[in-house]
Amino acid sequence: MKATRYIFVKRPYGLPDRDVFSTEEVNLNDLKKDELLLKPVYISVDPYMRGRMNDTKSYAASWVPGQPVSGGVVALVTESMNSNIKPGDYVTGQLEWATYCIANSKNVIKVDVNRFPPGYYLGILGMPGLTAYFGITDICKPVNGDTVVVSGAAGAVGLVAGQAARIMGARVIGIAGSDEKCRMLETEYGFEKAVNYKTSKNIRKEIAKICPQGVNAYFDNVGGEITDAVAASLAPHSRIALCGQISQYNSTRMPAGSFIMSIILTRSVLLKGFIVNDYASRFPEGREKLSEWLEKGQLKYTETIIEGFGRLPEAFLGLFSGLNKGKMLVKTE
Protein backbone atom coordinates (compact mmCIF):
# COMPACT_ATOMS: atom_id res chain seq x y z
CA MET A 1 0.00 0.00 0.00
CA LYS A 2 1.24 3.49 -0.85
CA ALA A 3 1.17 6.47 1.51
CA THR A 4 2.32 10.08 1.42
CA ARG A 5 4.22 11.49 4.37
CA TYR A 6 6.01 14.71 5.33
CA ILE A 7 9.78 14.82 5.64
CA PHE A 8 11.78 17.36 7.64
CA VAL A 9 14.23 18.76 5.10
CA LYS A 10 16.48 21.31 6.82
CA ARG A 11 16.98 23.21 10.04
CA PRO A 12 15.65 26.79 9.81
CA TYR A 13 17.37 29.97 10.88
CA GLY A 14 14.84 32.17 12.61
CA LEU A 15 11.22 31.86 11.50
CA PRO A 16 10.73 28.67 9.42
CA ASP A 17 9.13 28.66 6.00
CA ARG A 18 7.45 25.93 3.95
CA ASP A 19 10.81 24.82 2.56
CA VAL A 20 11.66 23.03 5.80
CA PHE A 21 9.11 20.38 4.76
CA SER A 22 8.72 18.16 1.74
CA THR A 23 6.61 15.12 0.95
CA GLU A 24 7.47 11.66 -0.29
CA GLU A 25 5.53 8.59 -1.33
CA VAL A 26 6.32 5.32 0.44
CA ASN A 27 5.23 1.70 0.25
CA LEU A 28 3.92 0.32 3.53
CA ASN A 29 4.79 -3.22 4.58
CA ASP A 30 2.34 -5.93 5.58
CA LEU A 31 1.30 -5.82 9.22
CA LYS A 32 3.12 -7.85 11.87
CA LYS A 33 1.75 -9.06 15.20
CA ASP A 34 0.24 -6.22 17.29
CA GLU A 35 0.65 -3.69 14.48
CA LEU A 36 -2.10 -1.39 13.19
CA LEU A 37 -2.67 0.24 9.84
CA LEU A 38 -3.83 3.74 10.65
CA LYS A 39 -5.40 6.56 8.68
CA PRO A 40 -4.65 9.87 10.42
CA VAL A 41 -7.81 11.95 10.66
CA TYR A 42 -6.67 14.89 12.83
CA ILE A 43 -3.05 16.00 13.07
CA SER A 44 -1.83 18.40 15.75
CA VAL A 45 0.57 21.27 15.13
CA ASP A 46 2.14 22.73 18.27
CA PRO A 47 4.60 25.51 19.14
CA TYR A 48 7.02 23.08 20.83
CA MET A 49 7.69 21.55 17.40
CA ARG A 50 9.78 24.62 16.55
CA GLY A 51 12.29 23.47 19.17
CA ARG A 52 12.45 20.04 17.55
CA MET A 53 13.81 21.70 14.40
CA ASN A 54 16.96 22.76 16.27
CA ASP A 55 20.00 20.57 16.81
CA THR A 56 20.00 21.18 20.54
CA LYS A 57 19.34 19.05 23.59
CA SER A 58 15.81 19.48 24.91
CA TYR A 59 12.92 17.55 26.44
CA ALA A 60 11.72 16.49 22.96
CA ALA A 61 14.11 14.77 20.55
CA SER A 62 15.22 16.86 17.59
CA TRP A 63 13.86 16.04 14.18
CA VAL A 64 16.55 14.75 11.85
CA PRO A 65 16.74 16.20 8.34
CA GLY A 66 15.61 13.59 5.83
CA GLN A 67 13.43 11.78 8.37
CA PRO A 68 9.61 11.78 8.71
CA VAL A 69 7.85 14.48 10.74
CA SER A 70 5.83 13.22 13.70
CA GLY A 71 3.49 14.61 16.32
CA GLY A 72 0.16 14.13 18.02
CA VAL A 73 -2.40 12.38 15.80
CA VAL A 74 -5.90 10.93 16.10
CA ALA A 75 -6.22 8.10 13.59
CA LEU A 76 -8.81 5.64 12.34
CA VAL A 77 -7.81 1.98 12.54
CA THR A 78 -8.25 0.41 9.10
CA GLU A 79 -6.48 -2.92 9.74
CA SER A 80 -5.40 -4.55 12.99
CA MET A 81 -3.20 -7.38 14.18
CA ASN A 82 -4.20 -6.81 17.81
CA SER A 83 -7.25 -8.43 19.36
CA ASN A 84 -8.07 -5.44 21.60
CA ILE A 85 -8.16 -2.83 18.84
CA LYS A 86 -10.51 -3.35 15.91
CA PRO A 87 -10.91 -1.74 12.49
CA GLY A 88 -13.19 1.24 12.96
CA ASP A 89 -11.72 2.15 16.35
CA TYR A 90 -9.95 5.47 16.85
CA VAL A 91 -6.56 5.82 18.54
CA THR A 92 -4.22 8.65 19.45
CA GLY A 93 -0.45 8.73 19.74
CA GLN A 94 2.78 10.23 18.44
CA LEU A 95 2.56 9.31 14.77
CA GLU A 96 3.89 10.39 11.40
CA TRP A 97 2.35 13.20 9.42
CA ALA A 98 1.10 10.79 6.76
CA THR A 99 -1.97 9.74 4.82
CA TYR A 100 -1.51 6.21 6.24
CA CYS A 101 1.02 4.80 8.68
CA ILE A 102 1.80 1.65 10.66
CA ALA A 103 2.13 1.72 14.45
CA ASN A 104 2.52 -0.83 17.21
CA SER A 105 -0.61 -1.03 19.34
CA LYS A 106 1.42 -0.47 22.53
CA ASN A 107 2.30 3.04 21.30
CA VAL A 108 -1.27 4.30 20.91
CA ILE A 109 -4.33 4.77 23.14
CA LYS A 110 -7.88 3.96 22.07
CA VAL A 111 -10.25 6.94 22.37
CA ASP A 112 -14.03 7.29 22.51
CA VAL A 113 -15.08 9.68 19.73
CA ASN A 114 -18.73 9.26 20.70
CA ARG A 115 -18.11 10.86 24.09
CA PHE A 116 -15.99 13.76 22.83
CA PRO A 117 -15.03 14.99 19.32
CA PRO A 118 -11.82 13.39 17.97
CA GLY A 119 -9.86 16.63 18.06
CA TYR A 120 -10.42 17.03 21.79
CA TYR A 121 -7.97 14.16 22.40
CA LEU A 122 -5.23 16.33 20.86
CA GLY A 123 -6.38 19.47 22.63
CA ILE A 124 -8.32 19.82 25.82
CA LEU A 125 -7.98 16.13 26.75
CA GLY A 126 -4.51 15.82 25.27
CA MET A 127 -1.17 17.52 25.79
CA PRO A 128 -2.42 21.16 25.86
CA GLY A 129 -5.28 20.52 28.27
CA LEU A 130 -3.14 18.46 30.62
CA THR A 131 -0.40 21.10 30.50
CA ALA A 132 -2.90 23.76 31.51
CA TYR A 133 -4.47 21.61 34.22
CA PHE A 134 -1.24 20.72 36.01
CA GLY A 135 0.32 24.16 35.57
CA ILE A 136 -2.68 25.76 37.26
CA THR A 137 -3.47 23.16 39.93
CA ASP A 138 0.09 22.18 40.87
CA ILE A 139 2.07 25.41 40.41
CA CYS A 140 -0.23 28.44 40.27
CA LYS A 141 -2.53 26.96 42.94
CA PRO A 142 -5.10 29.77 42.89
CA VAL A 143 -7.45 30.21 45.82
CA ASN A 144 -10.73 32.05 45.93
CA GLY A 145 -10.16 35.74 45.21
CA ASP A 146 -6.66 35.43 43.70
CA THR A 147 -5.82 37.29 40.51
CA VAL A 148 -4.33 35.06 37.81
CA VAL A 149 -2.85 36.37 34.54
CA VAL A 150 -2.48 34.09 31.52
CA SER A 151 -0.41 35.06 28.47
CA GLY A 152 -1.16 33.43 25.14
CA ALA A 153 -4.64 33.18 26.63
CA ALA A 154 -6.49 32.44 23.40
CA GLY A 155 -4.25 29.50 22.50
CA ALA A 156 -4.77 25.81 23.18
CA VAL A 157 -3.09 25.86 26.59
CA GLY A 158 -3.99 29.37 27.71
CA LEU A 159 -7.69 28.97 27.05
CA VAL A 160 -7.88 25.96 29.39
CA ALA A 161 -5.50 27.45 31.97
CA GLY A 162 -7.60 30.56 32.38
CA GLN A 163 -10.84 28.65 32.73
CA ALA A 164 -9.31 26.21 35.22
CA ALA A 165 -8.17 29.13 37.36
CA ARG A 166 -11.66 30.66 37.17
CA ILE A 167 -13.26 27.35 38.19
CA MET A 168 -10.96 27.34 41.23
CA GLY A 169 -12.26 30.76 42.28
CA ALA A 170 -9.72 33.14 40.76
CA ARG A 171 -10.21 36.40 38.94
CA VAL A 172 -8.60 35.78 35.55
CA ILE A 173 -6.94 38.28 33.22
CA GLY A 174 -5.89 37.18 29.72
CA ILE A 175 -3.34 38.56 27.28
CA ALA A 176 -3.95 37.90 23.58
CA GLY A 177 -3.04 39.31 20.17
CA SER A 178 -6.25 40.73 18.71
CA ASP A 179 -9.40 42.57 19.77
CA GLU A 180 -11.45 39.64 18.46
CA LYS A 181 -9.59 37.18 20.69
CA CYS A 182 -9.93 39.50 23.69
CA ARG A 183 -13.70 39.77 23.16
CA MET A 184 -13.90 36.00 22.87
CA LEU A 185 -12.08 35.53 26.18
CA GLU A 186 -14.33 37.99 27.99
CA THR A 187 -17.70 37.03 26.51
CA GLU A 188 -17.36 33.27 26.01
CA TYR A 189 -14.70 31.95 28.41
CA GLY A 190 -15.16 33.80 31.67
CA PHE A 191 -12.05 35.99 31.68
CA GLU A 192 -12.78 39.15 33.64
CA LYS A 193 -10.59 41.22 31.34
CA ALA A 194 -8.37 40.62 28.31
CA VAL A 195 -5.56 42.84 27.04
CA ASN A 196 -4.48 43.12 23.40
CA TYR A 197 -0.70 43.29 23.64
CA LYS A 198 -0.40 44.37 20.01
CA THR A 199 -2.41 47.58 20.48
CA SER A 200 -1.73 48.37 24.12
CA LYS A 201 0.19 51.65 24.48
CA ASN A 202 1.82 50.44 27.69
CA ILE A 203 1.01 46.87 28.69
CA ARG A 204 2.90 47.17 31.98
CA LYS A 205 0.74 50.10 33.10
CA GLU A 206 -2.40 48.43 31.79
CA ILE A 207 -1.75 45.25 33.80
CA ALA A 208 -0.98 47.34 36.89
CA LYS A 209 -4.28 49.23 36.51
CA ILE A 210 -6.33 46.04 36.04
CA CYS A 211 -4.56 44.31 38.95
CA PRO A 212 -4.28 47.00 41.66
CA GLN A 213 -3.76 44.40 44.40
CA GLY A 214 -1.10 42.64 42.36
CA VAL A 215 -0.90 39.38 40.40
CA ASN A 216 -1.02 36.27 42.59
CA ALA A 217 -0.23 33.78 39.83
CA TYR A 218 1.03 34.06 36.26
CA PHE A 219 0.72 31.28 33.68
CA ASP A 220 3.43 32.16 31.15
CA ASN A 221 3.09 30.87 27.60
CA VAL A 222 4.92 33.72 25.89
CA GLY A 223 7.95 35.15 27.70
CA GLY A 224 9.81 38.24 26.55
CA GLU A 225 8.39 41.73 27.02
CA ILE A 226 4.96 40.46 28.04
CA THR A 227 6.41 38.52 30.95
CA ASP A 228 8.47 41.55 31.96
CA ALA A 229 5.27 43.62 31.98
CA VAL A 230 3.36 41.14 34.15
CA ALA A 231 6.31 40.66 36.50
CA ALA A 232 6.19 44.32 37.51
CA SER A 233 2.79 43.64 39.13
CA LEU A 234 3.60 40.36 40.86
CA ALA A 235 2.39 40.24 44.44
CA PRO A 236 4.54 38.94 47.31
CA HIS A 237 4.62 35.13 47.40
CA SER A 238 3.06 34.86 43.93
CA ARG A 239 3.62 31.87 41.64
CA ILE A 240 4.74 31.64 38.03
CA ALA A 241 4.11 28.53 35.92
CA LEU A 242 6.67 28.78 33.14
CA CYS A 243 5.05 26.81 30.34
CA GLY A 244 6.19 28.34 27.04
CA GLN A 245 8.31 31.10 25.51
CA ILE A 246 6.83 31.38 22.03
CA SER A 247 8.06 34.97 21.64
CA GLN A 248 11.62 33.58 21.70
CA TYR A 249 11.29 30.41 19.62
CA ASN A 250 12.37 32.00 16.34
CA SER A 251 14.96 34.32 17.84
CA THR A 252 18.42 34.17 16.26
CA ARG A 253 20.10 35.64 19.35
CA MET A 254 20.19 34.55 22.95
CA PRO A 255 17.96 36.98 24.89
CA ALA A 256 19.60 39.12 27.56
CA GLY A 257 18.97 38.36 31.21
CA SER A 258 15.61 39.62 32.42
CA PHE A 259 15.09 42.16 35.17
CA ILE A 260 12.41 39.92 36.67
CA MET A 261 14.99 37.96 38.65
CA SER A 262 15.29 40.78 41.17
CA ILE A 263 11.48 40.86 41.49
CA ILE A 264 11.42 37.09 42.05
CA LEU A 265 13.99 37.55 44.83
CA THR A 266 12.57 40.56 46.62
CA ARG A 267 8.93 39.43 46.46
CA SER A 268 9.61 35.77 47.32
CA VAL A 269 8.08 34.59 44.04
CA LEU A 270 7.94 30.89 43.14
CA LEU A 271 9.03 30.35 39.52
CA LYS A 272 8.77 26.82 38.17
CA GLY A 273 9.43 25.69 34.64
CA PHE A 274 7.65 22.49 33.65
CA ILE A 275 6.68 20.20 30.79
CA VAL A 276 3.59 18.06 30.70
CA ASN A 277 5.50 14.77 30.86
CA ASP A 278 6.62 15.71 34.38
CA TYR A 279 3.08 14.69 35.32
CA ALA A 280 2.78 11.55 33.18
CA SER A 281 1.86 9.37 36.17
CA ARG A 282 -1.08 11.69 36.89
CA PHE A 283 -2.49 11.94 33.35
CA PRO A 284 -5.57 9.83 34.23
CA GLU A 285 -6.36 12.26 37.07
CA GLY A 286 -6.06 15.23 34.73
CA ARG A 287 -8.18 13.72 31.97
CA GLU A 288 -10.85 12.69 34.46
CA LYS A 289 -11.11 16.19 35.93
CA LEU A 290 -11.07 17.93 32.55
CA SER A 291 -13.75 15.52 31.29
CA GLU A 292 -15.86 16.23 34.37
CA TRP A 293 -15.61 20.00 33.85
CA LEU A 294 -16.50 19.59 30.16
CA GLU A 295 -19.54 17.44 30.82
CA LYS A 296 -20.78 19.82 33.53
CA GLY A 297 -20.43 22.77 31.15
CA GLN A 298 -17.89 24.48 33.42
CA LEU A 299 -15.21 24.28 30.75
CA LYS A 300 -15.61 25.36 27.13
CA TYR A 301 -13.26 24.75 24.28
CA THR A 302 -12.62 25.81 20.73
CA GLU A 303 -10.52 24.54 17.85
CA THR A 304 -9.10 26.10 14.70
CA ILE A 305 -9.36 23.37 12.09
CA ILE A 306 -7.51 23.65 8.78
CA GLU A 307 -8.83 21.18 6.23
CA GLY A 308 -6.49 19.30 3.92
CA PHE A 309 -3.41 17.15 4.46
CA GLY A 310 -1.46 19.41 2.11
CA ARG A 311 -1.99 22.40 4.41
CA LEU A 312 -0.01 21.03 7.36
CA PRO A 313 2.96 23.41 6.83
CA GLU A 314 0.57 26.37 6.55
CA ALA A 315 -1.13 25.40 9.80
CA PHE A 316 2.16 24.99 11.64
CA LEU A 317 3.51 28.35 10.48
CA GLY A 318 0.20 29.96 11.40
CA LEU A 319 0.95 29.32 15.07
CA PHE A 320 3.60 32.05 14.97
CA SER A 321 1.30 34.67 13.43
CA GLY A 322 -1.57 34.02 15.86
CA LEU A 323 -3.80 32.34 13.28
CA ASN A 324 -5.38 30.00 15.81
CA LYS A 325 -8.04 30.37 18.46
CA GLY A 326 -7.72 27.44 20.82
CA LYS A 327 -6.13 24.29 19.45
CA MET A 328 -4.78 24.29 15.90
CA LEU A 329 -5.55 21.06 14.07
CA VAL A 330 -5.40 19.80 10.53
CA LYS A 331 -8.25 17.58 9.35
CA THR A 332 -6.65 15.45 6.70
CA GLU A 333 -9.67 15.33 4.36
LINTA-V661844 format. One record per residue. N is the residue number from 1. RES is the residue in one letter. PHI is phi in degrees with one decimal (NA if undefined). Layout:
N	RES	PHI
N	RES	PHI
This chain:
1	M	NA
2	K	-95.5
3	A	-143.6
4	T	-107.5
5	R	-138.7
6	Y	-88.7
7	I	-116.4
8	F	-81.2
9	V	-94.2
10	K	-154.5
11	R	-79.0
12	P	-82.1
13	Y	-114.6
14	G	79.1
15	L	-67.9
16	P	-68.7
17	D	-128.3
18	R	-63.3
19	D	-70.8
20	V	-77.1
21	F	-119.1
22	S	-143.8
23	T	-120.3
24	E	-144.6
25	E	-99.9
26	V	-131.7
27	N	-98.3
28	L	-89.7
29	N	-77.9
30	D	-66.8
31	L	-71.3
32	K	-104.7
33	K	-52.4
34	D	71.7
35	E	-91.5
36	L	-127.6
37	L	-95.9
38	L	-118.3
39	K	-112.5
40	P	-57.0
41	V	-108.1
42	Y	-125.5
43	I	-121.3
44	S	-88.6
45	V	-116.6
46	D	-139.6
47	P	-57.1
48	Y	-61.3
49	M	-63.4
50	R	-61.1
51	G	-65.5
52	R	-72.5
53	M	-81.0
54	N	-91.4
55	D	-93.1
56	T	-134.1
57	K	-74.7
58	S	-152.2
59	Y	-73.5
60	A	-115.8
61	A	-60.5
62	S	-67.4
63	W	-69.7
64	V	-106.4
65	P	-53.2
66	G	93.3
67	Q	-105.8
68	P	-63.9
69	V	-83.5
70	S	-136.8
71	G	-179.2
72	G	-68.7
73	V	-142.2
74	V	-106.5
75	A	-130.7
76	L	-90.0
77	V	-79.7
78	T	-103.8
79	E	-143.1
80	S	-144.1
81	M	-114.4
82	N	-131.5
83	S	-71.5
84	N	-92.2
85	I	-125.5
86	K	-109.7
87	P	-55.5
88	G	100.6
89	D	-72.4
90	Y	-114.9
91	V	-133.5
92	T	-131.1
93	G	177.7
94	Q	-84.6
95	L	-130.6
96	E	-68.5
97	W	-76.2
98	A	-151.4
99	T	-75.2
100	Y	-145.3
101	C	-152.9
102	I	-111.9
103	A	-139.4
104	N	-75.7
105	S	-60.7
106	K	-71.0
107	N	-99.6
108	V	-130.7
109	I	-124.0
110	K	-73.5
111	V	-126.4
112	D	-99.1
113	V	-81.5
114	N	-84.4
115	R	-80.4
116	F	-136.7
117	P	-58.4
118	P	-53.9
119	G	-63.6
120	Y	-61.2
121	Y	-75.3
122	L	-105.3
123	G	-117.3
124	I	-65.4
125	L	-105.0
126	G	-114.7
127	M	-56.5
128	P	-64.0
129	G	-63.6
130	L	-66.4
131	T	-59.6
132	A	-63.4
133	Y	-60.4
134	F	-73.7
135	G	-63.1
136	I	-76.1
137	T	-74.4
138	D	-100.1
139	I	-114.5
140	C	-68.9
141	K	44.4
142	P	-68.4
143	V	-117.7
144	N	-54.6
145	G	95.5
146	D	-64.4
147	T	-105.6
148	V	-117.9
149	V	-109.3
150	V	-124.0
151	S	-91.3
152	G	57.7
153	A	-70.7
154	A	-94.3
155	G	-86.7
156	A	-61.8
157	V	-82.0
158	G	-60.6
159	L	-62.2
160	V	-76.0
161	A	-59.4
162	G	-63.7
163	Q	-68.4
164	A	-62.1
165	A	-63.6
166	R	-64.6
167	I	-59.9
168	M	-83.8
169	G	102.9
170	A	-86.9
171	R	-88.7
172	V	-115.9
173	I	-114.9
174	G	-110.7
175	I	-122.2
176	A	-142.3
177	G	-109.1
178	S	-157.3
179	D	-62.4
180	E	-62.0
181	K	-65.5
182	C	-64.2
183	R	-62.0
184	M	-59.5
185	L	-62.6
186	E	-76.8
187	T	-92.6
188	E	-113.6
189	Y	-122.4
190	G	79.5
191	F	-74.0
192	E	-66.5
193	K	-152.3
194	A	-132.2
195	V	-114.3
196	N	-88.0
197	Y	-69.3
198	K	-77.8
199	T	-110.9
200	S	-63.6
201	K	-73.6
202	N	-155.1
203	I	-65.7
204	R	-63.2
205	K	-67.7
206	E	-66.2
207	I	-63.0
208	A	-62.2
209	K	-69.4
210	I	-72.4
211	C	-119.4
212	P	-64.6
213	Q	-92.8
214	G	95.1
215	V	-100.5
216	N	-84.5
217	A	-151.7
218	Y	-129.5
219	F	-98.8
220	D	-99.9
221	N	-104.1
222	V	-121.0
223	G	76.3
224	G	62.3
225	E	-64.5
226	I	-66.8
227	T	-64.3
228	D	-59.3
229	A	-66.1
230	V	-68.6
231	A	-57.5
232	A	-61.8
233	S	-105.2
234	L	-63.2
235	A	-83.0
236	P	-57.7
237	H	63.4
238	S	-78.4
239	R	-126.6
240	I	-121.2
241	A	-95.8
242	L	-88.1
243	C	-102.8
244	G	-152.3
245	Q	-138.1
246	I	-61.8
247	S	-66.2
248	Q	-107.2
249	Y	-63.5
250	N	-104.7
251	S	-69.0
252	T	-99.1
253	R	-130.6
254	M	-69.6
255	P	-65.1
256	A	-69.6
257	G	-60.0
258	S	-90.6
259	F	-69.0
260	I	-67.1
261	M	-62.6
262	S	-69.6
263	I	-67.7
264	I	-58.4
265	L	-68.4
266	T	-74.0
267	R	-107.9
268	S	52.7
269	V	-86.6
270	L	-90.0
271	L	-117.8
272	K	-132.0
273	G	-83.2
274	F	-154.7
275	I	-126.9
276	V	-62.1
277	N	-67.6
278	D	-59.8
279	Y	-110.8
280	A	-54.2
281	S	-68.7
282	R	-108.2
283	F	-55.3
284	P	-57.8
285	E	-59.6
286	G	-62.8
287	R	-62.8
288	E	-63.0
289	K	-69.1
290	L	-63.1
291	S	-62.7
292	E	-61.5
293	W	-63.1
294	L	-63.6
295	E	-69.9
296	K	-84.5
297	G	78.9
298	Q	-77.2
299	L	-123.9
300	K	-110.7
301	Y	-150.0
302	T	-139.8
303	E	-131.2
304	T	-106.4
305	I	-109.4
306	I	-97.4
307	E	-96.2
308	G	120.2
309	F	-55.8
310	G	-70.7
311	R	-102.2
312	L	-56.7
313	P	-59.8
314	E	-59.3
315	A	-64.6
316	F	-60.2
317	L	-65.4
318	G	-63.8
319	L	-60.9
320	F	-91.0
321	S	-111.6
322	G	75.6
323	L	-64.5
324	N	-91.7
325	K	-115.5
326	G	68.9
327	K	-77.1
328	M	-92.5
329	L	-131.8
330	V	-113.8
331	K	-90.2
332	T	-68.2
333	E	-154.8
